């Protein structure tokens, strides 16, 4: 096979080793993928950036490591990853486009969408923690992926920051797109419902207690445990387990804390790590239900867990209480100056320091009885005189946490006024209705239990205000001219309005003819042509031409269900040597069609097509 050598040179710029198989940039793998460069390597396989020869699109190709090719369990796990990921209908799961086996080296491979971005582990390492709004959006997309998996009976079992990829968004209404990676150790509950795990699989820092015990069943609640720990780390920037917060992690200490350690509230653990105030109110209860050691005490699945978490994010933040005025506080007086000649001033008496009892008081102006009060009864009001004001000095007085500010004015212009509503005259000063003027304190004091204070009267002589001029004579009411009756109005037309034609429905995105390359998870490949028409009983057909076997299969697309941007149904074929009945679905958008066909024995055909003629 061109570009594949049985050994490596050992040079840093040389080919990447895959056991007995190595791929070099520019080489052709499986007859249809031209290698551009390696992206990442793991325990199960190596991921390359490749160009798909048939479409010219850049993809991510995951090739199984050569030293695992002869391990039946490893091969089954690699194949299962492709099959389970393809079963999950969520845009937040890394899409598996094709899978197969390289016949020359008997090496399994899978073709994935190429993502640009970084995983959550690197994101948290770079930024420390995520703001609540950003974490909320990330968890919303992660919850969508897990909910779709749990509905299919699939448990990921290895949720961790390295398997959550934050990719560049292809949509204008989202800042990023979350993709869940690596379903290699995922469990399909429908297939082996009565069985238990036979080996410990996962990453200890995020694993649930039942994953350490091979006698216990795993369930969607296993992923909920990891989801709670991930959410805590996103919001605080530190792991929940104290054994993992130091410079090094001891596995024995970590396992002991997970299985037997005290599960303190999340807010307490955050406070112990110096991360106070980063968790929203109500988070403790949600987190405690995620990390309950018994699975039946956790949320049943991701749908329930995310709904409860979203309610916490949506809850309004409590406002701080409003400060109230203490009952022993002196109420500032409203100054009422005595009438003086225009242009004259009245003296301003600055207030000394607050008295020893700590009661705050305001300086007031010396004044006499207001001009509208005569022997305690209201007098006729005089006309308002022009006003004039001058600058002053600001004085701030306060007691405890409450402070009042008063502006002291050096020269105050003359005006004629009256006490506002809620105030009354007390010895020539406007005080609130529940206060009285205290001459010794020079303030209105709310002291209802204290006896009256005797104050030497120094009030000036009160001059009664001049009476108001008599009101003008009443204006005679003009004679009213009767209004003539209205002219008869023609009755409204009884003709029905012209009917508005209903809007014409938009054509479904998948209608038309599409063509491109098709591949099978058994390694077969060829070309595909699909035609979709509007209809329920039969909505089209497709034709498969398999190049490696030389066979052709023709299917009728029947039992169609049209959805938003997708069509699902059944393929029926009478062509010899072709599977008679298959499940099929197509999803369309952006001028592309994603085609998927599956059989009851696990064979999956996938293709990405363009409109014929494009």
NORTATA-V715997 format. One record per pair of residues at least 6 apart in sequence whose ideal C-beta (glycine too) atoms are under 6 Angstrom apart, sorted by the first residue. I is the first residue (numbers start at 1). GAP is how many residues later the second one is. If there is no record, write none. Layout:
I	GAP
I	GAP
This chain:
1	103
2	26
3	21
3	24
3	25
5	17
8	6
8	7
8	9
8	14
15	7
15	9
16	6
16	7
16	22
18	45
18	47
18	48
19	46
19	47
19	48
20	46
21	45
21	84
21	86
23	12
25	10
25	12
27	8
28	6
30	72
32	21
33	17
33	28
34	17
35	13
35	15
36	13
36	14
37	12
38	10
39	8
39	10
40	7
44	140
45	17
45	18
45	19
45	20
46	17
47	13
47	15
48	13
50	9
50	11
51	7
52	7
54	463
58	56
59	52
59	55
60	52
60	54
61	50
62	48
63	46
64	14
64	43
64	44
68	6
69	38
77	107
78	30
81	102
81	103
82	14
82	17
82	28
84	70
84	99
84	102
85	8
85	11
85	98
86	10
87	65
88	60
88	61
88	64
89	59
90	54
90	55
90	58
92	49
92	52
92	53
92	86
93	52
93	87
94	18
94	85
94	87
95	18
96	14
96	16
97	14
97	509
98	13
98	421
98	508
99	11
99	422
100	419
100	421
100	423
101	7
101	422
103	420
115	50
115	52
115	64
116	52
117	49
117	50
117	51
119	43
119	46
120	41
120	44
121	40
121	41
123	43
128	109
129	107
129	108
130	104
135	99
135	100
136	177
138	40
141	37
142	36
143	159
143	163
145	35
146	77
146	156
147	155
147	156
150	70
150	151
150	152
153	36
153	37
154	32
154	34
155	32
155	63
155	65
155	67
155	68
156	30
156	67
157	28
157	29
157	30
157	45
158	27
158	44
159	64
159	67
160	43
160	46
163	18
163	19
165	14
165	16
166	10
167	10
167	12
169	7
169	8
185	16
187	31
196	19
196	21
197	17
198	16
200	12
202	9
204	50
205	39
206	20
206	23
208	14
208	17
209	50
209	84
210	6
219	76
220	81
221	74
221	77
224	66
224	74
224	75
224	81
225	66
227	78
228	59
228	62
228	63
229	11
232	8
232	34
233	6
235	43
235	44
236	34
236	39
236	42
238	7
238	35
240	29
241	16
243	10
243	11
243	14
263	28
265	19
266	13
266	17
266	18
266	21
267	12
267	17
270	8
270	9
280	32
282	30
283	29
286	22
286	23
286	26
289	9
289	10
292	6
299	6
330	29
330	31
330	113
330	115
331	101
331	104
331	113
331	115
332	30
333	31
333	96
333	98
333	111
334	89
334	96
335	29
335	30
335	32
336	31
336	34
336	94
337	9
337	28
337	30
338	29
338	30
338	122
339	32
340	74
345	66
346	19
347	19
348	17
349	17
350	13
350	58
351	12
354	6
358	41
360	37
360	39
360	44
361	80
361	82
362	44
363	43
367	61
368	60
368	91
368	92
369	59
369	90
369	93
370	55
371	94
372	6
372	7
372	9
372	46
373	52
374	90
379	85
379	86
380	85
380	87
380	88
382	34
382	83
385	31
387	26
387	28
388	25
389	24
390	21
392	15
392	16
392	17
392	18
393	15
394	13
395	11
395	13
396	9
419	11
422	11
423	7
423	9
424	9
426	10
426	11
427	10
428	31
429	8
431	6
431	13
434	12
435	9
435	11
437	7
438	7
438	15
439	16
508	54
509	56
509	79
510	22
510	57
510	76
510	78
511	21
512	99
513	18
513	99
514	16
514	79
514	95
514	97
515	14
515	94
515	97
516	91
516	93
516	94
518	8
518	10
518	87
518	89
519	6
520	85
521	83
524	22
524	24
526	19
526	20
526	21
527	18
528	16
528	79
529	14
530	12
531	9
531	10
532	7
532	8
533	6
533	7
536	24
538	18
538	20
539	18
539	21
540	17
541	15
541	16
542	13
543	11
544	9
545	7
551	26
553	20
553	22
553	25
554	21
555	16
555	18
556	16
557	12
558	12
558	14
559	10
559	11
560	7
560	9
561	7
565	23
565	24
566	21
567	19
568	17
569	15
571	11
571	13
573	7
579	20
582	15
582	17
583	15
584	13
585	11
586	7
586	9
587	7
593	16
594	14
595	12
595	14
596	10
597	8
598	6
